Amino acid sequence: MSYGQYIKEIGRGPQGARDLPLEDARQLYAAMLDGGVPDLEMGAIILGLRVKGESLDEMLGFLEAIDERVHRLDMPHGRVRPVVLPTYNGARKEANLTPLLALLLQRFGIPVVVHGLLEGFGRVTSGLIFRELGIMPATSSTQAQAQLDEKGLAFVPLTALCPGVHQLLSLRSRMGVRNSAHSLVKMLNPFAGQPVLVSPATHPDFLDLMRDILVARGENGLLLRGTEGEPFANPKRRPRLEYIHDGVVDVLFEAEHESLRALPNLPEASDAASTARWIKRVLDKQLPLPKPLANQLACCLYASGYAEDFNQAKAIVAVELTGMATGGN
């Protein structure tokens, strides 16, 4: 394959570059995932796309290439759809509460797959917090399937789901910049079926593109501005929560903009041990669950089919968390 033709299209800068057709994008990304692109051309492609910005068709083509290479998990039996939580950013300033959302869903009997990186690059990853909670990462998709079937929760490193995407993510340490894979993993579907993808946008400008991608692919998704890039609702101020299904977008909760009347009870520090201790106390109903997370939990119950309608989902969460006396605003 000649990569110069692709670089010529995407590498002319923000004004002169042209978007790739979907099929060309799929073929190019397939080669990138399979390690077939030489280093010089790989760097040019990554930087060309970063400067130009990815189009909808390009992202759809990239995801099709990923779909062909994912080590799929079987959909759980029953009417409730599993929930997928991508965890790739970790905590820098605020505590990483992705494991709490996963464990709350597990408590309701909703199957949960959390996929992400083991390496933190100085941040507190979900993997570190899960380890403090006694939950070990799966070493393969087979082990992940067994954990999901037995416990209803599996934490799957990206290396076990799609090694090619992991290699592309790893290029950040070498090149110093993110590439398309950092966005694509937020919409990766590890199942041979239709789960609920909780997709956190890192930047506001990317929300529109992610929404268009999920709609075009016919996904069931919960779209939100992530907390430091993680898929849980900011416990201090709820983001807009959008439920994407059947090609339509329903806004389940609007974003909160008013000033906080009181700060929610949160971990005293963002390290893994402190976060895990706080999570245990919330699960034991010794501490209140921040209201934005309770709102997101209701969205997940509704999107997964656990509740028949959204009002019922909110009522179920309110009853279940009565002992927690949900805190926050």
N, C-alpha and C positions, 0 to 999 in steps of 0.2 A: 504494500500500500504506500502511495506517495502522500506524505503529510504536508508537503509544500502547498498543495492546492487548498488545504483547509486553512493553513496559516495565512495564506494570501488573502482569504476572505475575512478572517476574524482579526487579523493582526495589523490593520491599517489605522488603528486609533479610534477614538470615540466618534469621530465625524465620518471617516471613510470606510470603516469596517462594515461588513454585511453579515447578517445572521445565516446560520446553516439551516438547510431544510431538515425536517425531523429524521428522515432516513439516513442522511449523511451524519447527523449528530449521533445517531445510534451506532453506526459503524465506527465512527471515530472513538467514541467512548468505550466501545467493546475492546478496541485495540489497547486503549489506555488501561483498562481493567485487567487485561490479560498480559500486561507487561511487554507489549510488542512495540511500543513507541520509544525510539532512542532518546537519551537524556536531553540533547540539544532541542529536538523538536518538542519534547514534552514540556520543557520550560517555556518555549515560545507559545505553545497552545494555552497553557495555564495563564500566562500573563496576558495573552491576547484576549481571552475570555474575561479576565478580571477587569481589564481596561474597558472593553466593549460593554460588558454586562450580558448575562445570558437571557435569551429570548424564551418565550413559552415553548415553542417547538423544540428548541435545543434541550431544554430541561426535560421535556417529555421523551425525547430520544435518548437522553442520558439514562433516565429511569427505566426505559425499556431494556437497555443494555444491562443495567443492574438486575432487573427482574429475571433475566436469563441466567444469572450467576448466583442468585441467592440460594443458600441451603434452606429449603422451606421447612416450616413446621406445619403439622396437621392442625386443622381447626378443631377445637374442643367440641365434644358432643353437647347437644342442648341448644336451646333457643337464644341464650345469651352470647353476644359476640365478645371475644377477648379484646382487651385494651392494650395498645402498644405505646410505650413511653421511651422515646429516644433521649439518652443522657450523654451529651458530648462536651458540655462546657464546664461543669463543675462549679464550685463556689469560689469566689475571690473575696467578696466582702460580706455577703449575706449567707446564711446557712442554706445548704442544699437540701430541699425537702422533697425531692423526687422519690426517695425510698418511702417516705411517709404516705404519699399518694398511692404508691403501689400497694403498700400493706393495708391501707384502708379499703381499696378495691378488693384485695384478696379476702378481707374480712367479710365482705358482702357475697363472696363466692363467685366473683367475676375473674376469669382467668386473665393474668397479666404477664406480658413479656416486656422486660426492660432491656434495651440493647444500647451498647456504648463502648467507651474506651476504658481500659484498665489504667493507662498512663494518665497522670494528672497534670504533668508539666507545671507543678507548683500549685495547682488547684485541688480542692477537696472533691473527689469524684463520688458518684453514687456507689461504685464498687467498694471504696474504702468504708463508706457508711454501712453498706450491706454486710461487710465483713465484721464490723463491730456488732452488728445485730445477729450474727451467726448464719448469714446467708452467703454461700460461696458461689462464685461464677461458674457457669457451665463450661466445660472444656471442649464441647462439640455440640452440634445441632442435635445429635442423638441424645446426649445427656440433657440438653435443654428440654427436649420433648418429654423425657422421663420426669423431670422436675415439674414441668407444667402439668402433666397428667396426674402426678401424685400430690403435689402441693398447691397447684393453681397459680404458681409464681415462678418465673425463671429470669435470672439475670444472665444475659448472653453477650459476651464480648463480640465486637464486630469481627474479629478474626475468625470466629466460629460461624458467622452468618455469611460474610462476603469478604474474603481475604483481599480481593482486588481493590475494593473501596478503602479498606484499611491502609493499603499501600499508598493510595492517593492522599489520604489524610496525613500520612506520615511525612509527605513531602513538605509540609509546612515548616518543620524544623530545619529543613535544608534550604528552602527558598525564602522563608521569612514572611510569606503571605498565605492567606487562605486560598482555597480553590473551590471549584463547583461542588466537590464532594462534601464539603462542610455544610452545604445547604441541602444536598440530596439526601443525606442520612436522616434528616428530620422528617422525611416523607417515605422512608424505606418500609416496605411491607414484608415482614418475615413469614407470613402465612400463605398457605395455598387456599386462599379464601378472602373474605372481606371482614377484617377486624375494625376496630375504631382506632384510627391513628391520631394520637395527640401530638400536634405539630406546632412547636414553638418557633416563632420568628425571632431572630436575633436583632434585626433592625426593622423599624416601622416601614421603610420603603419596600421591604421584601414581602410584607403581608399580602399585598395585592397579587404578586406573582405566585406565591404559595397557594392562595385561594384559587386562582385560575388553574393551577396544576391539579389540585385535588378535585375540582369540579370536572375538568377535562378527563381525568382518569376514573371518574365515577367512584371515588373513595368515600368511605364514611370517616369523617375526620372532625376533630375539635381543634380549631385554630385559635391561637392566642399569641400575644407578645410574651415571650418567655422571660423568666426571672434569671437574669444573667445568662440567658440562652437555654435554661433548663425548662422542662415542660410543666412546671407547676405554677399556679396563679400566685402573683406577688402577694404575700400575706399582709402587707401594709396597705396596699391599694389594688383592688381587683382590676385586671385588664378586661378588655372586651373579649367575650367568649362566644365564638361562632361555631355552630354545628352545621357541617357540610354533609349532605346526603342526597341521593337521587338527583344529583345535578343542581340542587338548590342550596341556598345559604340562609340559615335561620340564626338570628342573633338572640342567644339565650340570656345573656347578661351584657348590658352596656358597661363601658369602662367607668370607673369611679374617678372623679376629678376633684371633689371637694377636699378641703383640708381634714386631716385626721383629728378626730376628737380625742382619741386615746390610742396609744401604741399597743398592738397585740403582744401577748406573751410569746417570746421567741427564745431560741437557744442563746445562752450567754456568750457563746463563741461559735465560730464557724468550722472548727476542726471536727474531724470525723467522730471522735469519742463524745464530745459535748453534744453534737447533733443527734447521735444515736441515743444518748441518755434522754434527751428531750423528746424524741420520737416515742420512746418506750413509755414515758409519762403521759403523753397524749393518748396513745393506744390504750393505756390502763385507765383513762379518764380522770387522771389526776390534774391535767392541765387542759384548758380549752383549745379547741381547734380553731385557728383563725378563720374568720368568716369567708374570705375569698376562696380558701381551700375547700370549705364546706360547699360553696357555690359550684366550684369546679367538680367536686365529687358528685353533686346532683346532676350536672351535665353529663358526666360519664355514665351514671346509672341510666339516664334516659337514652343516650346514644347507643349503649350496649344492648338495649332491649330489656334490661332488668326491670325497669318500670314501664308501664303502658303509655304514660304521657309525662310531660315535664312537671306538671303540678304534683303528680304522684311522686315523682323522683324527689322533688324538694321536700315533700311531706315525709318521705321515708328517711331522708337524711336528718331532718329536724327531730324525728322521733328517736332515731338511733343515737344521735349526739346530745340528747337531752341531758344525759349525765355529764357530758363535757361542757354544756352551757357555752356554745360557740362564742368565741370572743372576737374582738376587733372593733370595727367602726360602730 
